[in-house]
Each structure stands twice: as C-alpha cells, then as structure tokens.
Amino acid sequence: MTETADDLSAPLGQDKPRRKRRLRLPFTAMQLLAVLLGLFLVAFAGFAIFNKDPLGGEPMTRIAIREPGKAADEKPAASGHGQETKQESKQETKDAPKQAGEQKTVTMIDGSTGTRHDVVIGAGEAADKGEAASASAPPPVMAGIDPKLLEKSRYGMIPVVAGDLKPFNVYAADADRAKAAKMPVVAILIGGLGVGAAKTTDAIMRLPPAVTLAFTPYGADPGKLAERARAQRHEIFLQIPMEPYDFPDNDPGPQTLLTSLTADQNMDRLYWHLSRMQGYAGLTNFMGARFVATEPAMTPIIREAAKRGLGFFDDGSSPRSIASQAAGSAAMPFGKGDIAIDVVPTPAEIDRALSKLEAAARERGVAVGIASALPVSIERVSAWTKTLSDRGILLVPLTTAMLKSKSS
C-alpha cells in the first residue's frame, strides 16, 4: 500500500482525523412552518369558538356622543364594557347622517322622466323620523295664505277645509273656464322645483302663469320659492315622495311614504310633507310606482287629501296605479298625466312630445303634459306656449284641466 508523506509523519497508533459531522434536525424547515401554521389555526379557531363578542371581526368606528349642553372639549366617560361599547358605536355610526346639524345628499329621480339630480338636504329636511322632524322649527306661513284654511299639526300648519272653502278652489290659478269648455285645452306641470333656487327661479320667471309648478318638500327654503311662484300667478302643487319598486336603490328622499309602514306611520309622514309650505291646490306623487299601486297604502292618503280639500294628480308613470279609483270613491278632483315631455331631454324630442300633446288635446278635448325643470325643457315649453293659441289650443292651469276631465 502506498503511503503518503503525511502518513509517515503521523504519530504511531493513531487513526486519521475524522471530519466533523453537521448537526441534522429531525424535520425540515417546511415541516416546521407547517407545524407553526397548524398551531396558529388551532388558536384562532379556539378564540372564535369561545369568544362571546358577536361583532368580532367587523369594522367599527368609535364616535364620541356628547349630551346637549356639555362642553365641546369635555371627554366622554370611559366605558368598562368593551362589548357594549362596540355595539353602541356600530349603531351610532349607522345613524350618524341623521343627527341634527348634519346634511344628507339624496339622488332624486323624476318618476316620469327618469331625470336624476343630487340634492343636499339640511338638518331639518333630512330627518327620517317624526321625532327628529318635529324638533326642527316649523316653516313660517307664506304670504297670501288664508288662515282659515290652515290647521296646526305637530310639524307646522297644514291645509284644512273651512266651510265651503277648499284649498283646491281657493288656490287654483285664474282661468277662462267658459272658453276652456268650448275648445281643446292642454296643461303643463313642471316638477322637481324647490330644491335649487336658480332653476326654480328660472321656471317661475320664464314660463307663463298658466303653467303649473310642482314643488318637492325638500331644499333650504321651498316655502319662499313657492311664495314667489304664487306671486307670479302660478298655481302650485306639492309633490309627495312615495315608494318606487326599486326602493331603496332609488330613494325619493327623507320621509318617503312606504308600503311597509302602517297607515298611521304614513299619515304622520304625510303631515310632515304638508307642513313644508302652504298655498298648494293639490298633491302629486314623486316617483312611487309601488306605492300608488298598493291599495291598502294609497287609499288612506287619498282619503286624507280629499278630507283636507285638496286635489290629486297622478303623473301617469305607473300603469297599475289605483289613484283614479280611490279619488273617485272620495269624490275629489283628480287628474292624470298623458305625456312625459322630456324623457329624452333634447330640443327635437321635446318638440316632438309637445306635438303629440297637441294631438291628444284635439282628440280628447284635454291633455296634460309633465316635465322636469331642466333648462332645455323650460326653454322649449316657453317657446311652444307663445304660439299655442294660434293653433287653436288653449293653455290652462292644471286645476282647470282636472275639472274639465271630470265633467267630460
């Protein structure tokens, strides 16, 4: 056997030095990771099973709610019950937009034309509950209102019959009804007013007095704008927000009348709407395709409006509406929209719809068109009314058209 120099120099009786062995773990890094993950999952499952917090894992926002009269810099008392604090905080966050002094933005959609516009409603108008609404100051009584036709409610003054005097007759705009009985007539109702001062003023000043204006109960001061409309000899109606089929995806606004509420709850909401202004001859639905088609919900509203001497105008957007039958049973003035003028808000389409309205008036003797307060709608309707009499058609207020429809 061949020996190397190293072998000859090594001490006798000793073996060659052995290489050091590396320490090997009984498991791999992946196995260790799996074990740790398993322990974590076991701990998490145990926490979820034995923890009694029903809101565990849900996102929350803690809001300090101070009682009225407390200093702004006063800190709320610390709670020793974490579970109760979570539950209260979640509810307070949900109801936060309804607190006094805040604002709410509502996307309002015209029930007949589909026109959308965002409306910022202040604290008084944004109340969803009767208690919150009653806390706001009642609107002032408008100028030119007969006090005998007003009754005090928890929200403010609402219309009432006084002897032979009814709001429908007293607040109807002047018209040559003898002439209207002998020739075809058309009426125009412009809705969605009161929530924007600029567009409302534009409609009031540019449209002839015979055009009827419908006001929503929202806005900073709808009563002041309604007062201005009456000063320009416009007849006004009040739009009542009612439940559409796709509620709450399409929300008419706070205090909407709902089919899910009792008759007393809807009546309370109706009183809130009635108190927002005065001087209107009647009511009309704002959206509400589901509500006006639901007899148990709609009938009490019609009866109440009739009892208070008002008329009711159905915008015609719901083919299943029972408003006509209910109004007939209550012996109240009633009207229904025939043509939505600005479904397609372009000058050409609006002019085409106005021509259809004329044709309907010649055929039936009376026809009613409805439109929203879009600038293009106001411009085209204003131009159309200037030459209407030359074509043998008489423009009349909505109340006159409603009375003619009833007599024909």
Salt bridges, closest charged atoms under 4 A:
ASP53 OD2 - LYS86 NZ 2.73
GLU58 OE1 - LYS90 NZ 2.62
ASP128 OD2 - LYS98 NZ 3.97
ASP128 OD2 - LYS104 NZ 3.64
ASP146 OD1 - LYS148 NZ 3.32
GLU151 OE1 - ARG308 NH1 2.94
ASP202 OD2 - ARG206 NH1 3.87
ASP221 OD2 - LYS224 NZ 3.94
GLU243 OE2 - ARG290 NE 3.35
ASP268 OD1 - ARG154 NH1 3.02
GLU304 OE1 - LYS307 NZ 3.25
GLU304 OE2 - ARG308 NE 2.83
ASP338 OD1 - ARG364 NH2 2.97
GLU349 OE2 - ARG352 NH1 2.48
ASP351 OD1 - ARG380 NE 2.96
GLU358 OE1 - ARG362 NH1 3.49
GLU358 OE2 - ARG391 NH2 2.77
GLU379 OE2 - ARG380 NH1 3.30
